[in-house]
Amino acid sequence: MQFTSFEQSALYGVIVAAILGVLYALYLRKTVLAAEEGTEEMRSISGQIQEGAYAYLARQFRTILFFLVILAILLFLSGLGISWKIAVARGLAFMLGALGSGLTGYLGMTLAVRANVRCTQAARSSLAQAMDIAFKTGGVTGMFTVTLGLLGAVIVFMIFKEHATEVLLGFAFGGSLLALFMRVGGGIFTKAADIGADLVGKVEAGIPEDDPRNAAVIADNVGDNVGDCAGMAADLYESYEATLVASMILALAYFATDPRKATVWIVYPLLVRAIGVLTSMVGIAIVKLRSEEESPINPINRGMMWSAVLSTIGFLLITKYYVGPTPGGQWLQLFWATTSGIILALVIYRLTQYYTLAGNPPVDGIARSAQTGSATNLLTGFAEGLESSVWSLITICAAIAFSVVIFGTGASPVDILYGVSLCGMGMLTTTGVIVAMDTFGPVSDNAQGITEMAGVEEAGSNVAILDAVGNTTKAATKGIAIASAVIAAISLFGSYLSKVAAGLAGTTGSEVVNMEALRRLSLPLNDPMIFVGLLIGGAMPFLFSSMTIRAVSRPAFQIITAVRRQFREIPGLMEGTAKPESAKVVDICTRSALRELIAPGLLAVLIPVIVGCWLGWQGLGGYLAGIIVVGQLLAVLLCNSGGAWDNAKKLIEDGAFGGKGSDAHKAAVVGDTVGDPFKDTAGPSLNIVIKVMNIVGLLVAPLIVIYAGSVLKVIGVILAVIVGIGLILSKRESQDVKEVHQAVQQEDEAS
């Protein structure tokens, strides 16, 4: 692979763009930290949130380090079939990808837990200043998300050229796995605390959401950061890398017959990413309130739209003047494929808003149904979630069909799948703004908590406005994350066939694959093994969701019991003359979240290998298709129904249908509590599981083809036993939970 002088300069330009993004993130961070922190009481509460968040992530990284080292060794062994150089690079890239994903989440979270008190202080005098602090904090996370991965990817590509995808697979897998752990662990932590705080505080004790007397409130605020800040940043970082790797693998299919076209099609996605860095900077800078009366959602929408428009202009320039002169480069098709991703992101954003934003028929209907009790509230919310998943899927199908239209029905499957991967690239071009929107939510939520716990009444109305908008932006970004995960997974699924073709050619190196080899491959559904794989893949999202929801309910039970006991046993707590033992609840969340990580991790990594060992590459292909379809439907159902229940509760708390303390409010709190693990644990985790399993499929596909036989079936049995043990252990109650159950039973018998 040879680069022209323009390409050589452009690649260095991509590195410069990434560095500019990092510098901009550091500038935003400095601006946020320069703001005032407020009163001693406010700083004390913020300090407790910081302490809990830092302690959790530190223990999480220590817990998963051994697991990462083992996988790095296995990735090294998987690369030996290509060369020692690739094997070493793949293992190192895996660790670097994990480091980048973890660092992105950690840097964003550590600023968010320091910005919350500054947002509260600013809200005492100005909504605009508070909004500025909250969104700039999110901007730091967003810029690290779009720059760290790009920087690593372009350097790997410049070193390894046509072999880069083999190394980048390790890089993407490292980012995916870390994202899975951070999203699942953070989701378990935050929702266990949230459920405990809501059920005991709002429903039983009749006290406000962030009342300082509630021992679970600090843990709830900690969870907002480790779940949404760290988890979402790592999630989108992973999608960012997965679509890039998939597009490169697909482009390599042309390397044997048209190396010039292959080179252009590989460099093009890197240039698209560089444009995204620059337009994200502009989009973040635009987000400012024009007056104290303006709704914060308006400048956020402006930032998103301007970033999208500028990105589209950038796509036009690089496709016309870089791809255009290349024979067979199909610059117009590439432009429209990439631009369709921008359109898809905006459509999904609006669609998610429709189903989760108060004032729209779905949320209003859910709130209205709470007047007749919890059952009707739950049924209405679940029905809206089911419906929303269908429309989201149809939207994604339209984007895929558009790729077929622009390339033509007679086009190569590689061209069409490459167009789908470019759709994902375009969709994530504005990732900097999208992540900023998401992190804006927990910063505002924490500001609301600090306001109430510290009794800062003058900030109350402003932070309430920011918190309400933050709930909307969090829900909308989850919708975009799900859609991007599906597009990334479809792109990876197309790349899977390239890897199979490589294996059939007798090598694990994708550079030998040509178009003719790919055309001969198919996955007919009348093949029983493929259909069995499809069914197993469709079942996995349900199994994974059951594990994550159960992982929330167990610590939630402990927390509810602990908070009830503190209200009974700490003299003066209910009267406000004594303080709760918040550290105990934080410790319950931390230990439970880390304990529950291992089984879902084993499931995500090992099941694709087991299916491949038993059913061959055809069955594994069916499996990957099944998990994409069902995973998308279930993820949207869980996220949108949970978000709608949450905003229906807030609508009632704002005075609708009887307001706070009414029977409708109590029913809505139950709906919100059910929705908590839906929207913040199980649903978002499926985004990552879809991509992790497809990347694992990519990694093992050539090996399954080359070494097919009885040895693989034995390996499959051994791995199945390991997963089985993990599933059994995941359903067993820990000693902590058993002790709580026994204590509750003894108290009931005594009373």
N, C-alpha and C positions, 0 to 999 in steps of 0.2 A: 504494500500500500504506500503510494507516494502522494505527498501533499504539494499543492501548488503554493507559490509564495503568498497568495491571498489567504489560502487556508491556514498556512503556518501563522500568519499575522492574526487571522481571525481567532484561532485557538488561544493565542496569547491574549487576545482581546477578551475572550470569555473568562480567562483567569483574572484579568484586570477588573471586569465587571463584578466577579464574585468578591474580589478584595474590596471594591467600592461598597458592595452590599454589607460586608462585615464592618467596614469603617462607619457606614451610616447607622448600623445597629448599635455600635459603641457610642456614637454621638447621641442617639435617642436615649440610651441607657444613662448617659451622663446628665442629660436634660431632666429625666425623671427623678434621678437621685438628688438633684439640686433643689427639688421642691421641699417645702416645710413638712415636718412629720406630725405636728400637732401636740396635744397635751401629753402629760406623763401617763395618764390612764390609757390613752389611745396607743401610745408606743408600747406599753406593757402588754396589751392584748395582741397587737401585731407581733410582738416578740414571741408570745406563746405559739402563734400560728407558724412563725418562721422555724422555731425550734422543732415542732412536730413534723413539718415538711422536710427539713434537712435530715432529721433522724430517719424518717421513713425511706427516703431515696438512698441514703448511705447504706442502710441495712439491705435494701433491695439489690443494689449493685453488688454488695458482698455475697448475697445469696445466689445470684445467677452467674457469678464469675466462673465458677467451676464448670457449669453447664456450657458456657461459651467456649472455654478452653477445649473441652472434649469435642465440641462441634467443629472448632477450628482445625483440630487434628484430623477429623473425618473428612473435612473439605480438602485438606492437604492430600490425603490418600486418594480422594476422588479425582484430583488433578494429575496424578502420576501417569495416567494413560495418555496424557498429552505431552508433558515434559516436566522436568524437575523445576524449571523456572516458573511455569504456570502454576504448578502445585504449591510452591512456596508463596507465590504472589496471591493465589486464591485464599489460602489460609490467613495471610496477613490482611488482605482486603476485607475478609469477613470480620476480623477484629476491629479494623478501622471503620467499617460500616456500622458496627454496633456502637463504637465510640462516638461516631458522628451523630447517630440517632439519640443516644443517651445524653450527649453533651447539648444537643439542641433543646431537648426537654428540660434538662437541668438548668441551663442558662436562663431559659424563659421563666421557669418556676421560681428560681431564686430572686429574680427581679420582681415577679408578680407579688410575692409575699412581703416585699419591701415597699412596693408601690401602693398597696391597699390603704395603708395609713395616710399616705400622701394624697391619695384620691379623696379620702374622707376629709382631710384638712382643707383641701381646695374647695370641696363642696360646701363648706361653711360660708363661703362668700361668693362662689361663682360656679354655675353649672358648666360653663364653657371650659374653665380651667380644669375641673375634675374630669370632664370628658377627654381633654387633651392628654392628661396624665395616663388615664386608663388605656386609651388607644395607642399612645406611644409605647406603653409597656408591651402591648400586644405586638406592636411593630417590631420590637427587638426580637421577640420569638419568631415572628414571621420572616425577618431578614436572615436570621441564622438558619432557618429551615431551608430557604432557597439558595443559600450560598455555600454552606458546608458540604452538602452532597454534591453540588455542581463542581466545586473546587476539586474534590476527590475524584469525581468521574472523569473530568477532562485531563487531569494529570495521568491517570491510569491509561486513558485512551492514547495520549501522546507517547507514552512509553511502549505500550504493547500493540498498538495499531489494530491489525485484523484479528489478533488474539485477545483484544481487550475485553470482549464480551465474556470470555471464560473467567477472567479475573473479576469483572464487574458483577457476575452472578454471585460471587462470594460477598462482594461489597453490599449488594442489594439484600442478600439473605441475612447478613449481620444487622442491617438496619431494620429489616422485617421482624426478626426475632426479638430485638430489643424493644421495638414498638409494641409487640404482642405483650411482653412482660409488663411494660410501663402502662399500657392501656388496661390490661386485665387487673393487675395489682392496684393501680390507682382507682379503677372503677369499683373494686371490692371495698377499698378503704372508704371512699367518699360516700357510697350509697349505704353501707352499713351504718355509718355515723348519721347520715341524713335521715334514714328511717327511724333510728333510735331517737334522734332529737325531735322529729315531728310527732311520732306516736305518743311519746310520753309528755312532751312539752305542750303541743297544740291541743291534742285530743284529750289526754287524761288530766293534765295540770291546768289547762286553759290559759297558758302563758304565751307570749309572742314567740315568733320563730327564732330570733337570736337573743333570747333572754339570757343574761349572764348567770342566772341561777341554774340553768340546764347544763349538766356536765358534758353533754355530747356536742355542744355548740362549737367549741374550739376544734374538736375533731372534724366536725362538718366543714368548717372553714378551711382546715388543712386539706381535707379531701378534695375540695373544689380545685385546688392548685395541683395536687399530684394526679388527679384524674383528668381534668380538662386542659390545664396548661401543658404539663409534661406529656400526658397521654396523646392529646390531639396533635401536638407538634411532631411527636415521633411517628404518629400514624401517617400524616401527610408527607413527612420526609420520606417515608417508605414508598408511598405511591409515586412520589417524585422520581425516585430511583428506579422503581419497577418499570414505569412507562419508558424511561430512557433506555434501559437495558433491552427491553422487548423490541423497541424500534431498531436498535443496532443489530440485534440478532436477525431480525427479518431482512434488513438491508443486506446483510452478509450473504443471503441466498443468491445475490447477483454477482458475488465476487469472482466466481469461476468464469462467468461468461462476459461480464461487463464491469471490470474493476473500477472504472471511473465513476459509473453511476452508483455503485455500491459505496464508494468513498463519499460522494456528495450526499447520499441519503443517510450516511452515518454522521457526518459533520453537521448536517442541517438541524437535527434535534438539539445539539449543543448550542447552536446559535439561537434557537428558540428559547432555550433556558436562559441564556444571557439577556435576551430581551425582557424576559419575565422578571429578572432581578431589577433592571432599570425601571420598568413600569410599575413594579411593586413599590419602589422608593417614591415615585411620583404619587401613586395612589394613597400611600400612608400619609404623605405630606399634605395632601388635599383635605384630609378629614379634620375639619375644624368647624365648630358652630359659628354661624353668622350672627346669631343673637342669643340672648338668654332664653328667649321664648321658643326657639326652634327645637324640634324633636331631634335627639341624637341619631335616630335612624337615618335622617336625611343626609347628613355629611358622610355617613358610612356608605350609603348607597351611591353618593357622588364619587367617593374614592374608588369603589368597585367599578363603576361605569367608566370613569376616566382611565383607569388601569386597563380595562378591557379594550377601549377604543384605541389607546396608544399601542397596545400589544398587537392589535389587528393591523395597524399601519406598519409596524415593524415586520410582521409576517409578510406583508405584501412586498416590502423592499427586499428582504433577503431571498424570498422565493423567486422574484422576478430577476434580480441582478446577480444572484449566486447560482440558484438551481436552473434558472431560465436558459443560460448559454450551454448547458450540458445536454448533449444528444440523448433523447429519451428521458430527460429529467422530470418531465411532467410537472412543471412548476405551478401551473394553475390548479391542478388537482391537489398538490401538496398544500397550497395556500388555503383552499377551501376546506380541506380535511382538518388543518390546524385551527382555522377560524371556527369550524363547527364545534370545537371543544369550548371555545369562549361562549358561544351561544348556548351550549348544553349546560354550562355552569350557571349562566343567568337564569335559564328556564328552571333548573333544579332548585336554585335559590328561591325563586318566586313560588314554585310549587310547594316547597317545604314551609315557606312563610304562610301560605294559604291554609295548610292543615294544622299549623301549630301556633299561629299568632292570634291573640285575643282581638275580637272585633270581626273576625271572619266566621262564617257559618259553622264550620266544624267545632271550633273551640267554644263558641257561644252555645251550641247545641249540647255539648258535653256538660258545660256549667249548668245549663237549664235542667238537664236530666238528674243532677245531683239533688234537686229538690225532693225527689222520691226515693232517695237512699243510695247507698254505695253500689248496689247491684246494677241499677240502671246507669249510674255514672260509669262503671267499669265496662258494661256492655256497649254503651255508646262510643266510648273512647277506643275500644278494641275494634269496633266496626269501622271507625274512621281510619285507623291505622291499616286495616286490611285493604281498604279502598285506595289509600295513598300509595301503597306498595305497587299496586297495579299500574297506576299512572306514571310512577317513576320508572318502572320497567319499560313501559311503552315509549317513554321519552328516550331511554337509552337505546331501545330497538330502532327508533327513528334515526338516531345518530349513526348507528352501525349501517342501516340501510342507505343513509346518505353517502357513506363511503363507497358502497356498491354503485350508486348512481353516478358519482363523479368520476370513478375509474372505469365504469362501463361494465355491463353484465358479463362480457367475455374476457374481462381482465384476469390476470393471475391471482390466485388466492393470497399470495404474498403481498401483492399491491394493495388489495382490499384490507388485509390485516394490518399492513403498514399504515394505511389511512386511518384505521381505528386507533392504532397506537398514537398517531399524530393528534387525533381527537383528544386523547388523554393528555398529551403534551400541552395542547392549547387550553384544555380545561384547568390545568394546574399552573398555567402561566402566571395567574394572579395569586398564587399561593401565599405570597407575602402578606397581601391584604386579607385573604381568607383566614390565615392563622391569627392575624391581628384582631380580626372580628371575634374569633373564638376566645382568645385570651382576655379580651376586653370584658367578657362575661364574668369569669371568676374574680377579676380585680374589682369589678363593680359589686359583685355579690359579697366579697369580703368587706368592702367599704360599707355596705349596708349592715353587715354584722357588727363591725367596729362601732358604727354610729349608734346602734341600739345598745350594745354592751357597755359602751363608755358614756351613754346618755348625752350624745352630742346632738341636741334637738335641732339646732340651726342648720345642720347638714341633711336632716331627714328627708325633706321633699326632693332635693337634688339627687341624692344617692338612690332614692326609690325610683326615680325616672331612669337613671342609668342601669339599675338592676333589672328593670322590666325590659329595657332594650337589650341588655346582655343576654337575657333568657331567649329572646328572639334570635339574636345572632348566633348563639350556641347551637340552637336547633337547626338553623339554616346551614351552618358550616358542617354539621353532621350529615345533612342531606348531600352536600357536595362531596364530602369524604366518602360516603357510600358509593355514589355514582362513579367517582374517580377510581375507587377500588375495583368496581366491576369492569370498567374500561381497561384498567391496568391488567386485570386478570385475563380478560379476553385477548389482550395483546400478548400476554405471556403464554396463553393457550396456543396461539398461532405459532409462537416461538418453539413451543413444545414439539411440534411436528418437525421443525428444523433439527432439533436435537435427536429425535428418533431417526431421521434420515441420516444423520451423522453416525449414529450407532449402527445402522444397517450397512453403512459404507465401511464399517470396521474401525471407526475412530470416534473419539469423544470431542474432536475439534470441529467446530461448526464451519470453518472456512472451506471445507471440502464439499459442502452441500451445494447442489445446483438446482435449478428450477425443475428439471425433469424428474429428479429424485423426489421432490416435494409433490409434484403432480400425481405421482403414483400412490401416494399415501391417502388413506381414507379411514373413517371410523363409522362404518355402517351400523345402525341401531338394530338390525336383524341378527347381529352377532351376539349370542347370549352373554359372552364375557364382557362385552362393551356395555350391554344393558345392565348387567349386574353391577359393574363399576358405576354406572350412572345412578342407580338406586342407592348404592352405598354413599356416593358423594352427596346425594340429596338428603340423606339422613344425618350427615355430620353436623350441619348447622344446628339442628335440634339437640343433638347430644351435647355439643359445645355450649349452647345456650343454657341447657339444664344445669350443666356444671357451674357456670358462672353465676347463674341466679341462685343456686343452692349455696354457692360460696358467699353470697351476700346475706342470705337469710340466717345463716348460723351465727356470724358475729353480731348481726342485728339483734338476735335474741339475747346474746350476752349483754349488749349495750343497754337494751331496754330494761333488763333486769338490774344492771348496775345503776342506771339513772334512777329507777324507782326506789332502789335501796338507799341511795344518797338522800333523796327527798324525805324518806322515813327516818333515817338514822343520823343525819347531820343537823344538830339543833340550830334553828334560825335560818336555815337555807331558804325555805319557802318565803320567809319574811324579808329576805334580802340582807340580813345582818351577818351571814356567813358565806364563804365561797365554796363552790363545788370542787371536787377532786377531778379536774379535767384530764390530767395526765394519765389517769387510769384508763379512761376511755380511749385516748390516743394510743395507748399501749395495746389495748384489745384489738383495735383496728389494724395496727402495724403487724402484730404477730399473726393475725388471721389472714390478712392479705398475702403475706409472704408464704404462709403455709399452703394457701390455695393455688399458688402459681404453678406448681410443678406438673400436676395432672393435665391441665389444659395445654401446657407447653409440649408434653409428651404426645398428646393427641395430635396437635397441629403438625409436628415434625415427623412422627413415625407412621401415622396412618397411610399417607401417600406411598411410603416405601413398602409397607405391608401389602397394599393393594397391587402395586407394581410387581412385587415378588410372586404373588399368587395368580394374578390375572393377566400378567404381561403388559406390554406397553399399550395395547389396545384397551384393556380394562382400565388402566390408569388414565388414559385419555377420556374415557367415559366418566370416570370418577371426577376428574377436574371440571368437566362440563357440568356435572350435577351440582357440585358445590357452588359454582358461579351462579347458576340460576336460582337455586333455593336460598343460598346465602344472601343474595341481593334482596329477594322478596321478604325474607324474615328480618333482615337488618332494618329495612325501611319500616316495616310493621312495628318493630320494637321501638325504634327511635322516634317515629312520628306519634305513635299512640302515647308514649311516655311524655314527650314534649307537650302534646295537647292536654293531657291530664294536668300537667304542671301549670300551664297557663290558664286552664279553666279554674283551678284553685285560686290563682292570683286574681282572676277576674272577680270571683266571689269575695276575696279579701278586700278588694277595692270598693265593695259596697253592693254588688249585684246579688240578687236572690237571697237577701237576708244578711249578707256581710259576714264578718268574723264572728265566730261563736255560734252561728246558726246551725241547724241540722244539715243544711245544704253544705255548709263549710266543712263540717265533720266528714260528710260523705266524700267531698272533693279531696280532703286530706288523705283519705284511704286510697282514692284513685291515684293521687300523686305518689303515694308511698309504693303502690304496686308498680307504677311507671318508672320509679327511680332506677331500679336495676335494669329495666328495659332500655331506657334511653342513655344511660351513662356507663353501663357495664356490658351487658350481653350484646346489645345492638352494635355499638361502636367496635367491640372486639371482633365481630364477624367481618368487618372491613379487612382487618389484618389477617384473620385466619384464611380468608379467600386467597390473599396474595401469598402468604407464607406457604400454603399447600401447593400453589402453582409454581413457586420458585423451587420448592423441594422436588416437584415433578420434573422441572427442567434439569435439575442437577443429576437426578438418578436415571433419567430416561435412557441416555446412551449406555449406561452400565447394565440396565435391565435388558436391553436388546443384545448386548455383546455377551453377557454371562448368563443368559436365560438357561434354566435347567433346574435340577433337583437341589443344587446348592442354594439358589435363591429362595426356594420354598422352605428350606430349613431356616434360613435367616428370617423369613417372614413369620414363621412359627415363634421363633425366639422373641422377635420384636412384638408380636401379638401378646405374648405372655407378659412382657414388660408393660404394655399399655393396659392390659387387663388388671394387673396388680395396681397400676396407677388409678384406674377407674374405681376399683374396690376401695382403695384408701381414700379417694376423694369423697366417697359417700359415708365413710365412717366418721363419727363424731370424735373430735379431739378430747383430750382429758379435761381441758378447760371447760368445754361445753357440757360434758357429762357432769362435772362438779356443779355447774350452774343449774342444770336440770334437777339434780339431787337436792340442791339447796332450796329451789322453788317448791319442789314437792314436799319437803319437810316443813316449809313455811305454810303451805296450804293445809297440811295435816294438822299443824299446830293451831291454825285459826279455825 
